[in-house]
Amino acid sequence: MRASAVFLALAVCIGASDIAAQEQDTAQAAPVLAVAEAVVTSSVADRQPTDTLTTVAANAGTVYCWTRITGATAEVQISHVWYRGDAEVARIQLRVAGSPWRTWSSKKFIPEWTGAWRVDIVGPDGTVLKTVSFSVG
């Protein structure tokens, strides 16, 4: 009886360690949502940014934040959160449905909105994946 109890306990331990190892392998193999590239641009053509801006003229009108996401294995939502200084100005939800995936949002500027700006690219869990900074004026 004692030998069978020891055998049973050993089998449970081996099974539990196999499950833990499989879960660890799955976690390590799971792709991670990431921003491969992000720029502020004056326009998007053929799903690509036409330029990269670090300074935007005060009278530029519309400006875009273009993003290339990798690691998505199912459809998810990311956000572009536009800030003027530390004040949130806009939060735009964007669909990501594959990897790699290109997406962008835009913001219309008025000449009075000079100063430091940034766009936080936020993952579905609220984590800031990347920040793109630029200035207006």
Rosetta constraint file for C-alpha pairs under 8 A:
AtomPair CA 1 CA 5 HARMONIC 6.37 0.50
AtomPair CA 2 CA 6 HARMONIC 6.29 0.50
AtomPair CA 3 CA 7 HARMONIC 6.07 0.50
AtomPair CA 4 CA 8 HARMONIC 6.02 0.50
AtomPair CA 5 CA 9 HARMONIC 6.17 0.50
AtomPair CA 6 CA 10 HARMONIC 6.08 0.50
AtomPair CA 7 CA 11 HARMONIC 6.11 0.50
AtomPair CA 8 CA 12 HARMONIC 6.24 0.50
AtomPair CA 9 CA 13 HARMONIC 6.27 0.50
AtomPair CA 10 CA 14 HARMONIC 6.18 0.50
AtomPair CA 11 CA 15 HARMONIC 6.08 0.50
AtomPair CA 12 CA 16 HARMONIC 6.08 0.50
AtomPair CA 13 CA 17 HARMONIC 6.16 0.50
AtomPair CA 14 CA 18 HARMONIC 6.16 0.50
AtomPair CA 15 CA 19 HARMONIC 6.27 0.50
AtomPair CA 16 CA 20 HARMONIC 6.21 0.50
AtomPair CA 17 CA 21 HARMONIC 6.07 0.50
AtomPair CA 18 CA 22 HARMONIC 6.16 0.50
AtomPair CA 19 CA 23 HARMONIC 6.18 0.50
AtomPair CA 20 CA 24 HARMONIC 6.14 0.50
AtomPair CA 21 CA 25 HARMONIC 6.14 0.50
AtomPair CA 22 CA 26 HARMONIC 6.13 0.50
AtomPair CA 23 CA 27 HARMONIC 6.12 0.50
AtomPair CA 24 CA 28 HARMONIC 6.15 0.50
AtomPair CA 25 CA 29 HARMONIC 6.03 0.50
AtomPair CA 26 CA 30 HARMONIC 5.98 0.50
AtomPair CA 31 CA 71 HARMONIC 4.93 0.50
AtomPair CA 31 CA 72 HARMONIC 7.05 0.50
AtomPair CA 31 CA 73 HARMONIC 7.37 0.50
AtomPair CA 32 CA 70 HARMONIC 7.71 0.50
AtomPair CA 32 CA 71 HARMONIC 5.03 0.50
AtomPair CA 32 CA 72 HARMONIC 7.24 0.50
AtomPair CA 33 CA 69 HARMONIC 6.94 0.50
AtomPair CA 33 CA 70 HARMONIC 5.75 0.50
AtomPair CA 33 CA 71 HARMONIC 4.41 0.50
AtomPair CA 33 CA 72 HARMONIC 5.57 0.50
AtomPair CA 33 CA 123 HARMONIC 7.61 0.50
AtomPair CA 34 CA 69 HARMONIC 5.67 0.50
AtomPair CA 34 CA 70 HARMONIC 5.33 0.50
AtomPair CA 34 CA 71 HARMONIC 6.25 0.50
AtomPair CA 34 CA 129 HARMONIC 6.45 0.50
AtomPair CA 35 CA 67 HARMONIC 6.90 0.50
AtomPair CA 35 CA 68 HARMONIC 5.92 0.50
AtomPair CA 35 CA 69 HARMONIC 4.66 0.50
AtomPair CA 35 CA 70 HARMONIC 6.34 0.50
AtomPair CA 35 CA 129 HARMONIC 6.38 0.50
AtomPair CA 35 CA 130 HARMONIC 6.59 0.50
AtomPair CA 36 CA 67 HARMONIC 7.74 0.50
AtomPair CA 36 CA 68 HARMONIC 5.56 0.50
AtomPair CA 36 CA 69 HARMONIC 5.69 0.50
AtomPair CA 36 CA 70 HARMONIC 6.29 0.50
AtomPair CA 37 CA 67 HARMONIC 5.78 0.50
AtomPair CA 37 CA 68 HARMONIC 5.14 0.50
AtomPair CA 37 CA 69 HARMONIC 7.31 0.50
AtomPair CA 38 CA 65 HARMONIC 7.02 0.50
AtomPair CA 38 CA 66 HARMONIC 5.55 0.50
AtomPair CA 38 CA 67 HARMONIC 4.33 0.50
AtomPair CA 38 CA 68 HARMONIC 6.34 0.50
AtomPair CA 38 CA 130 HARMONIC 7.95 0.50
AtomPair CA 38 CA 132 HARMONIC 6.94 0.50
AtomPair CA 39 CA 49 HARMONIC 7.61 0.50
AtomPair CA 39 CA 52 HARMONIC 5.85 0.50
AtomPair CA 39 CA 53 HARMONIC 7.28 0.50
AtomPair CA 39 CA 65 HARMONIC 5.75 0.50
AtomPair CA 39 CA 66 HARMONIC 5.46 0.50
AtomPair CA 39 CA 67 HARMONIC 6.74 0.50
AtomPair CA 39 CA 132 HARMONIC 6.58 0.50
AtomPair CA 40 CA 52 HARMONIC 5.73 0.50
AtomPair CA 40 CA 53 HARMONIC 5.39 0.50
AtomPair CA 40 CA 54 HARMONIC 7.19 0.50
AtomPair CA 40 CA 63 HARMONIC 7.02 0.50
AtomPair CA 40 CA 64 HARMONIC 5.61 0.50
AtomPair CA 40 CA 65 HARMONIC 4.51 0.50
AtomPair CA 40 CA 66 HARMONIC 6.32 0.50
AtomPair CA 40 CA 132 HARMONIC 7.16 0.50
AtomPair CA 40 CA 134 HARMONIC 7.59 0.50
AtomPair CA 41 CA 49 HARMONIC 5.91 0.50
AtomPair CA 41 CA 50 HARMONIC 6.58 0.50
AtomPair CA 41 CA 51 HARMONIC 5.35 0.50
AtomPair CA 41 CA 52 HARMONIC 4.99 0.50
AtomPair CA 41 CA 53 HARMONIC 5.43 0.50
AtomPair CA 41 CA 63 HARMONIC 6.10 0.50
AtomPair CA 41 CA 64 HARMONIC 5.23 0.50
AtomPair CA 41 CA 65 HARMONIC 6.29 0.50
AtomPair CA 41 CA 66 HARMONIC 7.10 0.50
AtomPair CA 42 CA 49 HARMONIC 7.74 0.50
AtomPair CA 42 CA 50 HARMONIC 6.92 0.50
AtomPair CA 42 CA 51 HARMONIC 6.60 0.50
AtomPair CA 42 CA 52 HARMONIC 7.68 0.50
AtomPair CA 42 CA 53 HARMONIC 7.32 0.50
AtomPair CA 42 CA 62 HARMONIC 7.13 0.50
AtomPair CA 42 CA 63 HARMONIC 5.14 0.50
AtomPair CA 42 CA 64 HARMONIC 6.12 0.50
AtomPair CA 43 CA 49 HARMONIC 6.07 0.50
AtomPair CA 43 CA 50 HARMONIC 5.69 0.50
AtomPair CA 43 CA 51 HARMONIC 7.46 0.50
AtomPair CA 43 CA 63 HARMONIC 6.94 0.50
AtomPair CA 43 CA 64 HARMONIC 6.31 0.50
AtomPair CA 44 CA 48 HARMONIC 5.34 0.50
AtomPair CA 44 CA 49 HARMONIC 4.50 0.50
AtomPair CA 44 CA 50 HARMONIC 5.67 0.50
AtomPair CA 44 CA 64 HARMONIC 7.56 0.50
AtomPair CA 44 CA 66 HARMONIC 7.71 0.50
AtomPair CA 45 CA 49 HARMONIC 6.41 0.50
AtomPair CA 45 CA 50 HARMONIC 6.44 0.50
AtomPair CA 47 CA 102 HARMONIC 6.88 0.50
AtomPair CA 47 CA 103 HARMONIC 7.71 0.50
AtomPair CA 48 CA 66 HARMONIC 7.73 0.50
AtomPair CA 49 CA 66 HARMONIC 6.50 0.50
AtomPair CA 53 CA 134 HARMONIC 7.19 0.50
AtomPair CA 54 CA 133 HARMONIC 7.12 0.50
AtomPair CA 54 CA 134 HARMONIC 4.58 0.50
AtomPair CA 54 CA 135 HARMONIC 6.38 0.50
AtomPair CA 55 CA 134 HARMONIC 5.58 0.50
AtomPair CA 55 CA 135 HARMONIC 4.81 0.50
AtomPair CA 55 CA 136 HARMONIC 5.76 0.50
AtomPair CA 55 CA 137 HARMONIC 7.33 0.50
AtomPair CA 56 CA 60 HARMONIC 6.50 0.50
AtomPair CA 56 CA 134 HARMONIC 7.37 0.50
AtomPair CA 56 CA 135 HARMONIC 6.10 0.50
AtomPair CA 56 CA 136 HARMONIC 4.66 0.50
AtomPair CA 56 CA 137 HARMONIC 6.29 0.50
AtomPair CA 57 CA 136 HARMONIC 5.78 0.50
AtomPair CA 57 CA 137 HARMONIC 5.10 0.50
AtomPair CA 58 CA 109 HARMONIC 7.40 0.50
AtomPair CA 58 CA 110 HARMONIC 6.93 0.50
AtomPair CA 58 CA 111 HARMONIC 4.57 0.50
AtomPair CA 58 CA 112 HARMONIC 7.21 0.50
AtomPair CA 58 CA 113 HARMONIC 7.09 0.50
AtomPair CA 58 CA 114 HARMONIC 6.28 0.50
AtomPair CA 58 CA 136 HARMONIC 5.58 0.50
AtomPair CA 58 CA 137 HARMONIC 4.48 0.50
AtomPair CA 59 CA 109 HARMONIC 7.33 0.50
AtomPair CA 59 CA 110 HARMONIC 6.63 0.50
AtomPair CA 59 CA 111 HARMONIC 5.18 0.50
AtomPair CA 60 CA 109 HARMONIC 6.94 0.50
AtomPair CA 61 CA 108 HARMONIC 5.37 0.50
AtomPair CA 61 CA 109 HARMONIC 5.08 0.50
AtomPair CA 61 CA 110 HARMONIC 6.70 0.50
AtomPair CA 62 CA 106 HARMONIC 6.51 0.50
AtomPair CA 62 CA 107 HARMONIC 5.52 0.50
AtomPair CA 62 CA 108 HARMONIC 4.20 0.50
AtomPair CA 62 CA 109 HARMONIC 6.01 0.50
AtomPair CA 63 CA 106 HARMONIC 5.53 0.50
AtomPair CA 63 CA 107 HARMONIC 5.46 0.50
AtomPair CA 63 CA 108 HARMONIC 6.41 0.50
AtomPair CA 63 CA 109 HARMONIC 7.48 0.50
AtomPair CA 64 CA 104 HARMONIC 6.57 0.50
AtomPair CA 64 CA 105 HARMONIC 5.60 0.50
AtomPair CA 64 CA 106 HARMONIC 4.20 0.50
AtomPair CA 64 CA 107 HARMONIC 6.41 0.50
AtomPair CA 65 CA 80 HARMONIC 7.85 0.50
AtomPair CA 65 CA 104 HARMONIC 5.40 0.50
AtomPair CA 65 CA 105 HARMONIC 5.48 0.50
AtomPair CA 65 CA 106 HARMONIC 6.24 0.50
AtomPair CA 65 CA 119 HARMONIC 7.38 0.50
AtomPair CA 66 CA 102 HARMONIC 7.32 0.50
AtomPair CA 66 CA 103 HARMONIC 5.98 0.50
AtomPair CA 66 CA 104 HARMONIC 4.26 0.50
AtomPair CA 66 CA 105 HARMONIC 6.79 0.50
AtomPair CA 67 CA 102 HARMONIC 5.67 0.50
AtomPair CA 67 CA 103 HARMONIC 5.42 0.50
AtomPair CA 67 CA 104 HARMONIC 5.86 0.50
AtomPair CA 68 CA 100 HARMONIC 6.59 0.50
AtomPair CA 68 CA 101 HARMONIC 5.54 0.50
AtomPair CA 68 CA 102 HARMONIC 4.40 0.50
AtomPair CA 68 CA 103 HARMONIC 6.53 0.50
AtomPair CA 69 CA 96 HARMONIC 7.65 0.50
AtomPair CA 69 CA 99 HARMONIC 6.64 0.50
AtomPair CA 69 CA 100 HARMONIC 5.54 0.50
AtomPair CA 69 CA 101 HARMONIC 5.12 0.50
AtomPair CA 69 CA 102 HARMONIC 6.32 0.50
AtomPair CA 70 CA 98 HARMONIC 7.71 0.50
AtomPair CA 70 CA 99 HARMONIC 4.78 0.50
AtomPair CA 70 CA 100 HARMONIC 4.58 0.50
AtomPair CA 70 CA 101 HARMONIC 6.52 0.50
AtomPair CA 71 CA 98 HARMONIC 7.70 0.50
AtomPair CA 71 CA 99 HARMONIC 5.55 0.50
AtomPair CA 71 CA 100 HARMONIC 7.08 0.50
AtomPair CA 72 CA 76 HARMONIC 7.38 0.50
AtomPair CA 72 CA 96 HARMONIC 7.17 0.50
AtomPair CA 72 CA 97 HARMONIC 6.84 0.50
AtomPair CA 72 CA 98 HARMONIC 5.28 0.50
AtomPair CA 72 CA 99 HARMONIC 5.29 0.50
AtomPair CA 72 CA 100 HARMONIC 7.58 0.50
AtomPair CA 73 CA 97 HARMONIC 7.61 0.50
AtomPair CA 73 CA 98 HARMONIC 6.03 0.50
AtomPair CA 73 CA 99 HARMONIC 6.98 0.50
AtomPair CA 74 CA 97 HARMONIC 6.01 0.50
AtomPair CA 74 CA 98 HARMONIC 6.54 0.50
AtomPair CA 75 CA 95 HARMONIC 7.06 0.50
AtomPair CA 75 CA 96 HARMONIC 5.57 0.50
AtomPair CA 75 CA 97 HARMONIC 4.16 0.50
AtomPair CA 75 CA 98 HARMONIC 6.79 0.50
AtomPair CA 76 CA 95 HARMONIC 6.09 0.50
AtomPair CA 76 CA 96 HARMONIC 5.29 0.50
AtomPair CA 76 CA 97 HARMONIC 6.45 0.50
AtomPair CA 76 CA 124 HARMONIC 6.63 0.50
AtomPair CA 77 CA 93 HARMONIC 6.35 0.50
AtomPair CA 77 CA 94 HARMONIC 5.52 0.50
AtomPair CA 77 CA 95 HARMONIC 4.80 0.50
AtomPair CA 77 CA 96 HARMONIC 5.92 0.50
AtomPair CA 77 CA 123 HARMONIC 7.20 0.50
AtomPair CA 77 CA 124 HARMONIC 5.63 0.50
AtomPair CA 78 CA 93 HARMONIC 5.86 0.50
AtomPair CA 78 CA 94 HARMONIC 5.30 0.50
AtomPair CA 78 CA 95 HARMONIC 6.53 0.50
AtomPair CA 78 CA 96 HARMONIC 7.09 0.50
AtomPair CA 78 CA 121 HARMONIC 7.08 0.50
AtomPair CA 78 CA 122 HARMONIC 5.62 0.50
AtomPair CA 78 CA 123 HARMONIC 4.83 0.50
AtomPair CA 78 CA 124 HARMONIC 5.40 0.50
AtomPair CA 79 CA 91 HARMONIC 6.45 0.50
AtomPair CA 79 CA 92 HARMONIC 5.35 0.50
AtomPair CA 79 CA 93 HARMONIC 4.52 0.50
AtomPair CA 79 CA 94 HARMONIC 5.75 0.50
AtomPair CA 79 CA 120 HARMONIC 7.87 0.50
AtomPair CA 79 CA 121 HARMONIC 5.78 0.50
AtomPair CA 79 CA 122 HARMONIC 5.05 0.50
AtomPair CA 79 CA 123 HARMONIC 6.71 0.50
AtomPair CA 79 CA 124 HARMONIC 7.81 0.50
AtomPair CA 80 CA 90 HARMONIC 7.96 0.50
AtomPair CA 80 CA 91 HARMONIC 5.81 0.50
AtomPair CA 80 CA 92 HARMONIC 5.22 0.50
AtomPair CA 80 CA 93 HARMONIC 6.70 0.50
AtomPair CA 80 CA 94 HARMONIC 7.52 0.50
AtomPair CA 80 CA 105 HARMONIC 6.93 0.50
AtomPair CA 80 CA 119 HARMONIC 6.13 0.50
AtomPair CA 80 CA 120 HARMONIC 5.80 0.50
AtomPair CA 80 CA 121 HARMONIC 4.87 0.50
AtomPair CA 80 CA 122 HARMONIC 6.43 0.50
AtomPair CA 81 CA 88 HARMONIC 6.99 0.50
AtomPair CA 81 CA 89 HARMONIC 7.63 0.50
AtomPair CA 81 CA 90 HARMONIC 5.78 0.50
AtomPair CA 81 CA 91 HARMONIC 4.42 0.50
AtomPair CA 81 CA 92 HARMONIC 6.41 0.50
AtomPair CA 81 CA 119 HARMONIC 5.33 0.50
AtomPair CA 81 CA 120 HARMONIC 5.07 0.50
AtomPair CA 81 CA 121 HARMONIC 6.48 0.50
AtomPair CA 81 CA 122 HARMONIC 7.37 0.50
AtomPair CA 82 CA 88 HARMONIC 5.99 0.50
AtomPair CA 82 CA 89 HARMONIC 5.54 0.50
AtomPair CA 82 CA 90 HARMONIC 5.11 0.50
AtomPair CA 82 CA 91 HARMONIC 6.36 0.50
AtomPair CA 82 CA 117 HARMONIC 7.40 0.50
AtomPair CA 82 CA 118 HARMONIC 5.96 0.50
AtomPair CA 82 CA 119 HARMONIC 4.48 0.50
AtomPair CA 82 CA 120 HARMONIC 6.61 0.50
AtomPair CA 83 CA 87 HARMONIC 5.39 0.50
AtomPair CA 83 CA 88 HARMONIC 4.46 0.50
AtomPair CA 83 CA 89 HARMONIC 5.35 0.50
AtomPair CA 83 CA 90 HARMONIC 7.21 0.50
AtomPair CA 83 CA 117 HARMONIC 5.53 0.50
AtomPair CA 83 CA 118 HARMONIC 5.27 0.50
AtomPair CA 83 CA 119 HARMONIC 6.15 0.50
AtomPair CA 83 CA 120 HARMONIC 7.96 0.50
AtomPair CA 84 CA 88 HARMONIC 6.56 0.50
AtomPair CA 84 CA 89 HARMONIC 6.53 0.50
AtomPair CA 84 CA 113 HARMONIC 7.81 0.50
AtomPair CA 84 CA 115 HARMONIC 7.29 0.50
AtomPair CA 84 CA 116 HARMONIC 6.14 0.50
AtomPair CA 84 CA 117 HARMONIC 4.58 0.50
AtomPair CA 84 CA 118 HARMONIC 6.78 0.50
AtomPair CA 85 CA 115 HARMONIC 7.23 0.50
AtomPair CA 85 CA 116 HARMONIC 5.42 0.50
AtomPair CA 85 CA 117 HARMONIC 5.68 0.50
AtomPair CA 85 CA 118 HARMONIC 7.61 0.50
AtomPair CA 92 CA 105 HARMONIC 6.94 0.50
AtomPair CA 94 CA 103 HARMONIC 7.12 0.50
AtomPair CA 94 CA 104 HARMONIC 7.69 0.50
AtomPair CA 94 CA 105 HARMONIC 7.89 0.50
AtomPair CA 95 CA 103 HARMONIC 7.78 0.50
AtomPair CA 96 CA 101 HARMONIC 6.23 0.50
AtomPair CA 96 CA 102 HARMONIC 7.96 0.50
AtomPair CA 96 CA 103 HARMONIC 7.60 0.50
AtomPair CA 97 CA 101 HARMONIC 6.96 0.50
AtomPair CA 109 CA 113 HARMONIC 6.63 0.50
AtomPair CA 111 CA 137 HARMONIC 7.82 0.50
AtomPair CA 113 CA 136 HARMONIC 6.99 0.50
AtomPair CA 113 CA 137 HARMONIC 7.86 0.50
AtomPair CA 114 CA 135 HARMONIC 7.20 0.50
AtomPair CA 114 CA 136 HARMONIC 4.64 0.50
AtomPair CA 114 CA 137 HARMONIC 4.84 0.50
AtomPair CA 115 CA 135 HARMONIC 5.47 0.50
AtomPair CA 115 CA 136 HARMONIC 5.21 0.50
AtomPair CA 115 CA 137 HARMONIC 6.42 0.50
AtomPair CA 116 CA 133 HARMONIC 7.56 0.50
AtomPair CA 116 CA 134 HARMONIC 6.24 0.50
AtomPair CA 116 CA 135 HARMONIC 4.52 0.50
AtomPair CA 116 CA 136 HARMONIC 6.51 0.50
AtomPair CA 117 CA 133 HARMONIC 5.86 0.50
AtomPair CA 117 CA 134 HARMONIC 5.33 0.50
AtomPair CA 117 CA 135 HARMONIC 5.49 0.50
AtomPair CA 117 CA 136 HARMONIC 7.15 0.50
AtomPair CA 118 CA 131 HARMONIC 6.66 0.50
AtomPair CA 118 CA 132 HARMONIC 5.46 0.50
AtomPair CA 118 CA 133 HARMONIC 4.15 0.50
AtomPair CA 118 CA 134 HARMONIC 5.96 0.50
AtomPair CA 119 CA 131 HARMONIC 5.66 0.50
AtomPair CA 119 CA 132 HARMONIC 5.25 0.50
AtomPair CA 119 CA 133 HARMONIC 6.49 0.50
AtomPair CA 120 CA 128 HARMONIC 6.22 0.50
AtomPair CA 120 CA 129 HARMONIC 7.53 0.50
AtomPair CA 120 CA 130 HARMONIC 6.02 0.50
AtomPair CA 120 CA 131 HARMONIC 4.48 0.50
AtomPair CA 120 CA 132 HARMONIC 6.58 0.50
AtomPair CA 121 CA 128 HARMONIC 5.71 0.50
AtomPair CA 121 CA 129 HARMONIC 5.56 0.50
AtomPair CA 121 CA 130 HARMONIC 5.28 0.50
AtomPair CA 121 CA 131 HARMONIC 6.09 0.50
AtomPair CA 122 CA 126 HARMONIC 5.68 0.50
AtomPair CA 122 CA 127 HARMONIC 5.47 0.50
AtomPair CA 122 CA 128 HARMONIC 4.36 0.50
AtomPair CA 122 CA 129 HARMONIC 5.54 0.50
AtomPair CA 122 CA 130 HARMONIC 7.36 0.50
AtomPair CA 123 CA 127 HARMONIC 5.30 0.50
AtomPair CA 123 CA 128 HARMONIC 6.30 0.50
AtomPair CA 123 CA 129 HARMONIC 6.22 0.50
